[in-house]
């Protein structure tokens, strides 16, 4: 186990290095800079601005500064806002986290319930209906689902605010919209996983012991059947927590997701590279957690590693 | 990536809204009961890039900063300047100087009196390279501007080569090499203002005791001297001693005052410079006739060798003076008719030196900010909200109707309209409505019944096609493209009441002018086109008519182009536009159809991301494309005509016409304002006939205001005095 963790961490550092390098050069290769606007300023003024942000240094020098910052987990200052990237993560991260966790919890519970019920009633009309719902959840993009939910539940019924999540009720619609795609996937994975385990010997044993079908499915089959879901939830959590541009934009939630896109269109170099490194670090970490969880859930893998 | 673009999101919301049929009321959405008549909830069009007048430039930020920071003049309800800190002003007959007379009632929110020295400080700060303000060119007309932003004009401290001490000189070279030959980036002009001290420097407010220091510069550390007390453009010295205001480059930087005598080291003192006096036209305080100035500009100015220790960059090299606490003088190099039109702008909204000094980049945040305007900032969260309250120290309390202003920073237009619909905002920022909502709001898709709370008004902006004149160098080709567009169709394409005219300088439709302005414009009510009112009832500019739709002439011009260009005649035309705004695509399709139908030209469309588009059009990697230009003051010259001069960084068509240049140069020396406008009109006519750009329409602004909102004035530059707004609980009865 210790070797696993250590190996993953070393690999993670390498991945971070590659991401920080590639994102730096890709973004700098894109045309335009952070201070271009349709109202171009005289050359001398432009030079003064670039000097202030060291944009007139040679690219290799900017790269070295950038990597030094990444190595010390600093990430530097935004060029468009008077804030450091760290401050931005601290300010907006929790809002994405809150939204992402709510969406995650919804996706995990709703999706698993859907999938296991479908598996228990496999090849009946219940199974088919639930799987169509799951498919809809996966295929309707949030930029369609969001406005539809706003139209029905906010403008129509007036249950939730249409934008600006100030309290729990403000987070309900965005969390549902964000969680829906993941819930659909979780449902399909859970169904497949449980179906797979239902044909296993130990399940037959459980049935032979005379246990009810409910106990067999929800206690014994689910335990192993859930593994694909867990595998999926690791990276999904990282994606959910780092924010969703579309959902945050539709519902005007000041989370982190906006900056993944906003910093590209702003050419705000430190913010984009900083956020990517942060996101990838998160991803590496969660994948590691998932690997450890395998061992906890499935007694058979413990010996294997 | 998993993130598609924002316009799709807006479209989808619009579809959901329009598709599900809106309630058929008189107003768009719910009209809640007024809970607090002195609290406005305003949906702004995004997160402002800041609130420091020196660092902002967007329409998102400026109206907020104008509520926080008072100016010599402020934008009145009609968007034209009205007296504020200044009670009156005298404009010199040659239009090269304005003297503002200030009242003594103004206070900063920390209680300190606001004086002319504060305004001088801010003007110099706007232009200082350390500030790196994106709006520095807003003051490009004042004396000394060009040299100052390059750090090249200095005060001569000791007599040298016949130039007396105190002369303003420009550096023409150093270390034996001329400025023009010092090209590489590492070869920067040595800063004569570098100083060190043999003892630690206690940075503090002017005249404060050393114990009140908020930062201490270690011994021997380099600082930059910014100004000295007691000089013509600076605050008076607190006692007999001269104080120096310095910048220490630590972290985000810090500024502060110290007794000047403590700065005893001068790292660049021995650098050899070559200087000459600046032209008399750029010397503050020098009054000569325009002919005398022209003669001096042509005269040879002798170059003199001096050492760095005899040169000092100070704000007084600029045309700004504060002779006393209640008088502010600003001087322009050329006759500048728009000095008053520009005076309410952010470039002359003083900022509080004590706050800026301590935290130059972050002083305009809640807790640190010191304000001078009707409202004071109390809270802010990025991309969320900004909270302002009535400022108890503001001098003109009777003018303030609001006690609280909550600004929601909403960058999604659909979200903004939705929040308005549910009654969570009382009003939304001009034009922050999705294009796809306009057919419904304007009544086009509602049997011609617009919502009663929806308003469309003219906006000082023009939407035009830019033509790369290096590729499309044949004027007949450009004119053919211009003649073939039927602008009257545009409101039916965009549904926002756009003013489809082929003229360039925007304005108000002549049909909608006030009676008093009609006379000033010298036009009849039924004259087609628009006019720009510069001074109510006094001064007006009517742009020359554009190349309006004329399919016959379009084909004639095209034939001429075909003959003249021969094999170079383009087989097809590429039209580029930027993504992010639905309307640009609709306009592109309209242009494509028109050129195809009238001229038979195949038009390719290409959409590009905004920064790529800016870069390509700047580098002339385009044939035709879209561009818009929004003015910030009613002045055709500074706001609209200058951008197409040869040297302008905004001249994307790369059009350079000697006749236009000559007319613009001629206008620039004229002091009779009406004659000058006539000359500008001649220049604009040349521009229009040459068609480097093809104007399509004048912008309009679209507003949604709940029926109880009072005095939220809509003006031609969309600068509403927000503090004058109030909400009427009895709106139904008074309707």
Interface residues (C-beta under 8 A of the other chain):
Chain A: X30 X31 X32 X33 X35 X36 X37 X38 X39 X40 X41 X42 X43 X44 X45 X46 X48 X49 X51 X52 X56 X80 X81 X82 X83 X88 X91 X92 X141 X143 X144 X146 X147 X148 X150 X151 X154 X155 X156 X158 X161 X162 X163 X164 X239 X244 X245 X246 X249 X250 X251 X252 X254 X257 X258 X260 X261 X265 X267
Chain B: X1 X2 X3 X4 X6 X8 X9 X12 X13 X14 X15 X16 X17 X20 X29 X49 X50 X55 X57 X129 X130 X132 X133 X134 X136 X137 X140 X146 X149 X150 X185 X361 X362 X365 X381 X382 X383 X384 X408 X410 X411 X412 X414 X415 X418 X419 X421 X422 X424 X580 X609 X610 X611 X612 X614 X615 X616 X618 X627 X628 X629 X649 X650
